[in-house]
Amino acid sequence: MSGSWVPPEGSWASSAAIRRNMQAIRSRDTKPEIRIRQLVHARGLRYRVAARPLADLRRTADLVFRPAKVAVFVDGCYWHGCPEHYVSPKTNQGYWSEKVTRNVARDRDTDTRLEAEGWAVLRFWEHESPDGCALQIASLVERRRGSTGTGREPS
């Protein structure tokens, strides 16, 4: 590919380098997510990873505790519009700002739909303390399961 790459009409990428960078961003198994999973697992809790809490909802949570009906999301500051860390893009600003706005609206819709079905939703920002997140998750899951829960997720 030469330096004269021109993005296709209506493309989200303003350059080949930006396109490569954006395609390399993980949608799951991010460092904050993995660390939180390790800490929750060390507490003896078992969960599904990147699973749909509701079969008819085409959205996945980062950790799903089905019997307790707890869905956990670890949101990236850029992609989900963190009020502390979100910075508007310098290139293709209209596209990316609208994309983040749609992501935030989808997040709220997901929360509403899950809660309507009796699920508890926990959302954490990628910059939050993994230890604190794991503690909140464990506390909620254990409360919802009751003191007799085994921590095991059925197949």
Secondary structure, DSSP 8 states (H G I E B T S, - for coil): --TT----TT-S-SSHHHHHHHHTS-SS--HHHHHHHHHHHHTT---EEEE-SSTTS---EEEEETTTTEEEEEE-TTTTT-TTT----SSSHHHHHHHHHHHHHHHHHHHHHHHHTT-EEEEEETTS-HHHHHHHHHHHHHHHH-TT--S----
